[in-house]
Amino acid sequence: MKAFVLILGCLCCAFVAHAQVSTFEEFRKQERSRFETYRQQQRSEFEEYRQKRNKEFADYLAKKWKDIDVYKGMIAPAFPKPFVPQPEPDSSVVKNIPRQLLVKQIKTAPPVVPKVKPVKIDVPVSPEDDRCITVTFLGSRCKIHTLQSCDITLTGIRPADISAGWKNIATEQTDPLVYDCQQLRDELQLCDYAYYLLIKQVALSVLGDQKINEAVLLSGYILAQSGIDFRFATDSRSLILALPFDVTVYGKSYYTIGGRKYYLMDREHVGSIQIVPDAYSPEAEMCHLAFSAPMHLSQNMAEPRHLASEKYPELEVDVSGNRNLMDLYSQYPRVDWAVYANVPLDETTKKRLLSSLGNVVSGKTEEETVNMLLNFVQTTFVYGYDDEIWGDDRPFFADETLFYSYSDCEDRAILFSQLVRMFTRLDVVLLHYPNHLATAVRFTRDFSGDYVLVDGHKYFVCDPTGYKPIGHAYDEFKDVKAEVIRLNAE
């Protein structure tokens, strides 16, 4: 009898479970159907808005543009002069008298604001004339639809000409090309500036190098459909694209409107210029130069480079930089040092560093780990002068310092700040002197050494250029006020 009851109970449970599963499946199907209906409605509304806005913007472009003054690009902070201290006997280090160093001001790095989900058009209907070209962008071979029957030819750069050109572009014939660009942005996880470079290359590849103004017009159109802010400008000879960035950019001509600086791309101009004063969309995002997630670029790895500390030879690693990433960084605008210091390392390089160096510093105290990393950066790299190698000041992203043969104090400070945050999670600040860049680290315990005071906390000097350990500033800077630059946590 007990067995019969047990079996009957199991059958009842199975029936209830089957009914629940069946009910859940029906519920899930209903919800999916409702969501799909909602999504289609949203897409339909978005497409209606996009078509309406493209028509309105084309009409707006035909109106008289605004005269505005363009300013010469801002001068970057003075790049460091050669500072390569010669090693001294160890006894000189012991004689160091700890002191609180002078601070001129404290600056905070601009936060890397999480971006809203990128604007994307819906999957376009595959055109009958399915012609494509192949564009190689940062090592990736990309299949891009051409404009098919859509002809973009500007007869001039008057407002009426630009308006007519926009109307020619704003058709369903262009949607496959726009969709391809947006898909590549997602697949390669491109930052905004890399996406701009992709759009620029695609526009020139589709239209040809002779149609420069038309390529600028097409680039602006794709940016608009992708939710990125821009402005058109003209100096009476050329159509110019201007972009607003989320951080200060040096050395590029710009104008200000609506509280935003718009930097002229591929043009240097000072004086009066004509611009389109209003945005394509008030919700358009600025072009982000600061980013917090590595990109998924095609791998084109250089020969491995062996790096090792002199004092701690066990602290060694073989790294191979991605040439495609170096190509992107070589085209990056000049920005503040904090931006370079906060951009993450390439994922492959970071894993290599964590594996090789991490095994050595594992179990070490904060002070031991930082001293080892400090000597690693001090003794691994050859000092080189930017003006002799590059012709001008050129700060490196951390990946570039690991890749190139020469580096200077700013490059080492940027790399060291990343290594410390990566291996210890300690806060790091940059110390900017008139002609030098160093770092300082906030430890969880106090000890004797040179330091700067930031918000009531001691940050002990760590200078990646030279040879001195934690808490030992060079005499040249002990009486000089430093600009303290806060960095984002790892």
Summary of the structure (lengths in Angstrom):
residues: 490
radius of gyration: 28.3
end to end distance: 66.2
largest distance: 99.7
contacts: 1494
relative contact order: 0.13
helix: 40%
strand: 20%
